[in-house]
């Protein structure tokens, strides 16, 4: 019988994002000897997902945005729940609970590195929280490298793809030859995702081959209205469609031939959930060369990599895939196999538990040596 353990998950918020999806999946799939509590500074749609999975959740309301009482409650929960380990997914939580963990001798795993850029919101506060962690987990090696976390404290735990989600979508029709050729891109519509290059490629291809192409942009975000306005003429012609994917975008991929993810040149991806979704359906992938993307997509083996913000390179990659049906099938099959082998939920859970156990052992050794680093 495995030793009983407790993990306290911390989140700044539970909105619709890749980190929140992975948090909910980790909390749901941990082995039965792990008791789980999710504490969130702010709620969101994933609060209901976590609750439905049977995991205990504390997601109290704030009276105003910077209400300090929620952080006071976090300190109370950390002391009274007495977790074996704390796993923080949000920089505010890491910064708030880090000193308390140091004083109380509670192991802290910081999991806030979800991309491969330090050009991020509140990077100083993030570094403060990371400094108190026993171990730092990122979903890509590129993320650890970007933040300067070496092998002494840094650990990579790749995202896991939940195969149960495939009930929402039939197999991709990437083998069909009929027009139009359908290209999808799933991403939050903000400054870090390069929908501008996608729309530029759509415009060039629609002009060269009218009626032969259809592009589906899936997602929400602060720049959604801007991109819709930018693509007004393409929407009128039926070349481009915008869809709000919500928590489950897989249903929009059933008729797609290719999945695309273009990232702004100033940003760096971790392990993109969208690309895993394409691969799960056996779709060939075209991605910009960004951060940890090539840790997921093997260039020329499971997908094609193009330079960031290069609409013409994207055009050429899409034309190549449209004209080479066998190559689409080969890339898609290899991508699906790689996903099952390297990015399964079982592997993600196994690696996460290994990090927890290491953090617990480190903290135990530190207590035995009088607080010195062991």
C-alpha positions as CSV (number, residue, x, y, z in Angstrom):
1,X,0.0,0.0,0.0
2,X,1.5,3.4,-1.0
3,X,1.9,6.0,1.7
4,X,-1.0,8.4,2.1
5,X,-0.1,11.9,0.8
6,X,-1.8,15.2,0.5
7,X,-1.3,17.8,-2.3
8,X,-2.5,21.4,-2.2
9,X,-2.9,22.8,-5.7
10,X,-2.9,26.6,-5.9
11,X,-4.1,28.7,-8.9
12,X,-4.4,32.4,-9.4
13,X,-7.5,31.8,-11.5
14,X,-9.4,29.0,-13.2
15,X,-10.2,30.5,-16.6
16,X,-10.1,28.9,-20.0
17,X,-6.5,28.2,-20.6
18,X,-3.9,25.5,-21.2
19,X,-2.5,25.6,-17.7
20,X,-5.9,25.3,-16.2
21,X,-6.7,22.3,-18.4
22,X,-3.5,20.6,-17.2
23,X,-4.2,21.5,-13.5
24,X,-7.7,19.9,-13.7
25,X,-6.3,16.8,-15.4
26,X,-3.5,16.4,-12.9
27,X,-5.8,16.8,-10.0
28,X,-8.3,14.3,-11.4
29,X,-5.7,11.6,-12.4
30,X,-3.4,11.5,-9.4
31,X,-3.2,8.0,-7.8
32,X,-5.7,7.1,-5.1
33,X,-3.2,7.5,-2.2
34,X,-3.1,11.2,-2.9
35,X,-5.7,13.4,-1.2
36,X,-6.2,16.5,-3.3
37,X,-7.4,20.1,-2.6
38,X,-7.5,22.8,-5.2
39,X,-7.4,26.4,-3.9
40,X,-8.0,29.2,-6.4
41,X,-7.6,33.0,-5.8
42,X,-10.3,33.5,-8.5
43,X,-12.8,31.2,-10.1
44,X,-13.6,30.5,-13.8
45,X,-15.0,27.8,-16.0
46,X,-12.5,25.2,-14.9
47,X,-13.8,25.4,-11.3
48,X,-16.9,23.5,-12.4
49,X,-14.7,21.0,-14.3
50,X,-12.6,20.2,-11.2
51,X,-15.7,20.0,-9.0
52,X,-17.4,17.5,-11.4
53,X,-14.3,15.3,-11.3
54,X,-14.8,14.8,-7.5
55,X,-11.8,16.8,-6.4
56,X,-12.3,19.2,-3.5
57,X,-12.1,22.8,-4.4
58,X,-11.9,26.1,-2.5
59,X,-12.8,29.0,-4.8
60,X,-14.2,31.7,-2.6
61,X,-15.3,35.1,-3.9
62,X,-13.3,38.3,-3.6
63,X,-15.0,41.5,-2.6
64,X,-12.8,43.4,-5.0
65,X,-9.9,42.6,-7.4
66,X,-7.1,43.1,-4.8
67,X,-9.0,41.9,-1.8
68,X,-6.2,40.7,0.6
69,X,-8.6,38.4,2.6
70,X,-8.2,35.6,0.0
71,X,-4.5,35.6,0.5
72,X,-5.0,35.5,4.2
73,X,-7.3,32.5,3.7
74,X,-4.5,30.9,1.6
75,X,-2.1,31.1,4.5
76,X,-4.8,29.6,6.8
77,X,-5.5,26.7,4.3
78,X,-1.8,26.0,3.9
79,X,-1.3,25.7,7.6
80,X,-4.5,23.7,8.5
81,X,-4.6,21.4,5.5
82,X,-1.1,20.2,6.3
83,X,-0.2,19.1,2.8
84,X,2.6,16.7,2.0
85,X,3.5,19.1,-0.9
86,X,2.1,22.3,-2.4
87,X,2.0,22.6,-6.1
88,X,1.5,26.2,-7.2
89,X,0.3,27.0,-10.8
90,X,0.1,30.8,-10.4
91,X,2.7,33.4,-9.7
92,X,0.6,35.3,-7.2
93,X,0.1,32.1,-5.2
94,X,3.8,31.2,-5.4
95,X,4.8,34.6,-4.2
96,X,2.3,34.7,-1.4
97,X,2.8,31.2,0.0
98,X,6.6,30.8,-0.7
99,X,7.8,32.5,2.5
100,X,5.2,30.6,4.6
101,X,6.4,27.3,3.1
102,X,10.0,28.2,4.0
103,X,9.1,29.1,7.6
104,X,6.8,26.1,8.1
105,X,9.0,23.6,6.2
106,X,6.3,22.7,3.7
107,X,7.7,21.4,0.3
108,X,6.8,23.8,-2.6
109,X,6.7,22.9,-6.3
110,X,6.4,25.9,-8.5
111,X,4.7,25.1,-11.8
112,X,4.2,28.6,-13.2
113,X,6.6,28.3,-16.2
114,X,4.2,27.4,-19.0
115,X,5.9,29.1,-21.9
116,X,9.5,29.9,-23.0
117,X,9.6,33.6,-22.6
118,X,10.4,36.0,-19.7
119,X,8.4,38.7,-21.4
120,X,5.4,37.9,-19.3
121,X,3.0,39.6,-16.9
122,X,4.7,40.3,-13.5
123,X,7.9,38.6,-14.2
124,X,9.5,40.1,-11.1
125,X,6.8,38.6,-8.9
126,X,7.1,35.3,-10.7
127,X,10.9,35.1,-10.0
128,X,10.2,35.9,-6.3
129,X,7.8,32.9,-6.0
130,X,10.2,30.6,-7.9
131,X,13.0,31.5,-5.5
132,X,11.2,29.9,-2.6
133,X,10.4,26.6,-4.5
134,X,12.1,23.3,-3.7
135,X,11.6,22.3,-7.3
136,X,10.5,24.2,-10.4
137,X,8.4,22.3,-13.0
138,X,8.0,23.5,-16.6
139,X,6.2,21.8,-19.4
140,X,9.2,22.2,-21.7
141,X,13.0,22.3,-21.4
142,X,12.8,25.6,-23.4
143,X,10.8,27.1,-20.6
144,X,13.4,26.2,-17.9
145,X,16.1,27.5,-20.2
146,X,14.3,30.8,-20.8
147,X,14.0,31.4,-17.0
148,X,17.5,30.2,-16.3
149,X,16.5,27.2,-14.1
150,X,19.2,24.6,-14.3
151,X,19.1,20.9,-13.5
152,X,19.6,21.4,-9.7
153,X,16.0,22.5,-9.3
154,X,14.4,22.4,-12.7
155,X,12.3,19.4,-13.9
156,X,10.3,19.0,-17.1
157,X,6.9,17.3,-17.0
158,X,5.3,17.3,-20.4
159,X,1.6,18.1,-20.8
160,X,-0.6,15.1,-21.1
161,X,-3.4,14.7,-23.6
162,X,-6.6,13.3,-22.2
163,X,-7.8,10.7,-24.7
164,X,-11.3,10.7,-23.2
165,X,-11.8,14.0,-25.0
166,X,-11.8,12.3,-28.4
167,X,-15.5,11.5,-27.9
168,X,-16.1,15.1,-28.9
169,X,-14.7,14.6,-32.4
170,X,-14.6,12.0,-35.0
171,X,-11.4,11.2,-36.9
172,X,-9.9,14.0,-39.0
173,X,-10.7,13.8,-42.7
174,X,-7.1,14.7,-43.6
175,X,-7.1,12.0,-46.3
176,X,-9.9,13.5,-48.4
177,X,-9.2,15.2,-51.7
178,X,-12.3,17.3,-52.2
179,X,-12.2,21.1,-52.0
180,X,-12.1,23.1,-49.9
181,X,-8.9,22.3,-48.1
182,X,-9.6,23.1,-44.5
183,X,-7.0,24.7,-42.2
184,X,-7.6,25.2,-38.4
185,X,-5.9,27.3,-35.8
186,X,-6.9,27.0,-32.1
187,X,-5.5,29.7,-29.8
188,X,-6.4,32.4,-27.5
189,X,-6.7,35.6,-29.6
190,X,-4.2,37.8,-27.9
191,X,-0.9,39.4,-28.8
192,X,1.2,36.3,-28.3
193,X,-0.6,34.3,-31.0
194,X,0.0,35.3,-34.6
195,X,-3.5,35.2,-36.3
196,X,-2.3,38.0,-38.5
197,X,0.0,35.6,-40.5
198,X,-2.8,33.0,-40.7
199,X,-5.2,35.6,-42.2
200,X,-2.5,36.9,-44.5
201,X,-1.9,33.3,-45.8
202,X,-5.6,32.8,-46.2
203,X,-5.9,36.0,-48.3
204,X,-3.0,35.0,-50.6
205,X,-4.3,31.4,-51.1
206,X,-7.9,32.5,-51.7
207,X,-6.6,34.9,-54.4
208,X,-4.5,32.2,-56.0
209,X,-7.0,29.4,-55.8
210,X,-10.5,30.8,-55.3
211,X,-12.9,28.4,-53.6
212,X,-10.1,25.9,-52.8
213,X,-9.4,26.9,-49.2
214,X,-11.2,27.4,-46.0
215,X,-9.6,28.6,-42.7
216,X,-11.2,28.2,-39.3
217,X,-9.9,30.4,-36.4
218,X,-11.0,28.9,-33.1
219,X,-10.7,30.8,-29.8
220,X,-11.6,33.8,-27.7
221,X,-9.5,36.6,-26.4
222,X,-9.0,40.4,-26.3
223,X,-8.1,40.7,-30.0
224,X,-10.9,38.5,-31.4
225,X,-13.0,41.5,-32.6
226,X,-9.9,43.0,-34.2
227,X,-9.1,39.9,-36.1
228,X,-12.7,39.5,-37.2
229,X,-12.7,43.1,-38.6
230,X,-9.3,42.4,-40.3
231,X,-10.8,39.4,-42.0
232,X,-14.1,40.9,-43.0
233,X,-13.8,40.4,-46.7
234,X,-12.6,36.8,-46.3
235,X,-15.5,36.0,-44.0
236,X,-17.9,37.4,-46.6
237,X,-16.4,35.1,-49.3
238,X,-16.6,32.1,-47.0
239,X,-12.8,31.7,-46.9
240,X,-12.5,32.4,-43.2
241,X,-14.7,31.4,-40.3
242,X,-14.4,32.3,-36.6
243,X,-15.5,29.9,-33.9
244,X,-15.6,30.3,-30.2
245,X,-14.2,27.0,-29.0
246,X,-15.1,27.3,-25.3
247,X,-13.6,24.6,-23.1
248,X,-13.7,21.9,-25.8
249,X,-12.6,22.9,-29.3
250,X,-12.2,19.4,-30.6
251,X,-15.6,19.4,-32.2
252,X,-14.5,22.0,-34.7
253,X,-11.6,19.8,-36.0
254,X,-13.6,16.9,-37.5
255,X,-13.3,18.1,-41.1
256,X,-9.9,19.7,-41.0
257,X,-6.9,18.7,-43.1
258,X,-4.2,20.6,-41.3
259,X,-3.7,22.2,-37.8
260,X,-1.7,25.4,-37.5
261,X,-0.2,27.3,-34.6
262,X,1.6,30.5,-35.4
263,X,3.2,32.4,-32.5
264,X,4.4,36.0,-32.3
265,X,8.2,36.3,-32.7
266,X,8.6,37.9,-29.3
267,X,6.9,35.0,-27.5
268,X,7.9,31.4,-26.8
269,X,5.6,28.4,-26.5
270,X,5.8,25.7,-23.9
271,X,4.1,22.5,-25.0
272,X,1.0,23.8,-26.8
273,X,-2.3,22.1,-26.0
274,X,-3.7,23.0,-29.4
275,X,-0.9,21.1,-31.2
276,X,-1.5,18.0,-29.1
277,X,-5.2,18.2,-30.1
278,X,-4.3,18.2,-33.8
279,X,-1.9,15.3,-33.3
280,X,-4.5,13.3,-31.4
281,X,-6.7,13.3,-34.5
282,X,-3.9,12.3,-36.8
283,X,-3.7,15.7,-38.4
284,X,-0.4,17.0,-39.9
285,X,0.8,20.2,-38.1
286,X,2.3,23.4,-39.2
287,X,3.9,25.5,-36.4
288,X,6.1,28.5,-36.1
289,X,9.5,27.7,-34.5
290,X,8.9,28.9,-31.0
291,X,10.2,27.8,-27.6
292,X,9.2,24.2,-26.8
293,X,7.3,23.5,-30.0
294,X,10.0,21.3,-31.4
295,X,10.0,19.2,-28.2
296,X,6.5,18.2,-29.3
297,X,6.6,18.4,-33.1
298,X,9.6,16.7,-34.8
299,X,10.3,18.8,-37.9
300,X,9.7,16.7,-41.0
301,X,8.6,13.7,-39.0
302,X,5.4,14.7,-37.3
303,X,4.9,18.2,-38.8
304,X,6.4,21.2,-40.5
305,X,8.1,24.1,-38.8
306,X,8.1,27.6,-40.3
307,X,9.8,30.8,-39.1
308,X,7.7,33.0,-36.8
309,X,5.5,35.7,-38.4
310,X,6.4,34.4,-41.9
311,X,3.1,34.3,-43.8
312,X,4.8,33.2,-47.1
313,X,6.5,30.3,-45.4
314,X,3.1,29.2,-44.0
315,X,1.6,29.5,-47.5
316,X,4.3,27.3,-49.0
317,X,3.9,24.7,-46.2
318,X,0.1,24.6,-46.7
319,X,0.4,24.2,-50.5
320,X,2.9,21.4,-50.0
321,X,0.5,19.5,-47.7
322,X,-2.5,20.1,-49.9
323,X,-0.6,18.7,-52.9
324,X,0.8,15.7,-51.1
325,X,-1.9,13.6,-49.6
326,X,0.4,10.7,-48.7
327,X,2.7,13.1,-46.8
328,X,-0.2,14.4,-44.8
329,X,-1.1,10.9,-43.8
330,X,2.5,10.0,-42.9
331,X,3.0,13.1,-40.7
332,X,-0.4,12.7,-39.1
333,X,0.2,9.1,-38.2
334,X,3.6,9.8,-36.8
335,X,2.3,12.7,-34.8
336,X,-0.5,10.6,-33.3
337,X,2.0,7.8,-32.3
338,X,4.4,10.4,-30.7
339,X,1.6,11.9,-28.7
340,X,0.6,8.5,-27.3
341,X,4.2,7.6,-26.5
342,X,5.5,10.8,-25.0
343,X,2.5,12.9,-24.0
344,X,0.1,10.5,-22.4
345,X,-1.8,11.2,-19.1
346,X,-0.1,8.2,-17.5
347,X,3.3,9.5,-18.2
348,X,2.4,13.0,-17.1
349,X,1.0,11.7,-13.8
350,X,4.0,9.4,-13.2
351,X,6.5,12.3,-13.7
352,X,4.4,14.7,-11.6
353,X,4.3,12.2,-8.6
354,X,8.1,11.7,-9.0
355,X,8.6,15.5,-8.6
356,X,6.3,15.6,-5.6
357,X,8.2,12.7,-3.9
358,X,11.6,14.4,-4.7
359,X,10.4,17.7,-3.2
360,X,9.2,15.9,-0.1
361,X,12.5,14.1,0.3
362,X,14.5,17.3,-0.2
363,X,12.6,19.1,2.4
364,X,13.0,16.2,4.8
365,X,16.8,16.2,4.3
366,X,16.9,19.9,4.8
367,X,15.2,19.6,8.2
368,X,17.6,16.8,9.1
369,X,20.6,19.1,8.2
370,X,19.3,22.1,10.2
371,X,17.8,24.0,7.2
372,X,20.9,23.8,5.0
373,X,20.4,22.8,1.4
374,X,20.8,19.0,1.0
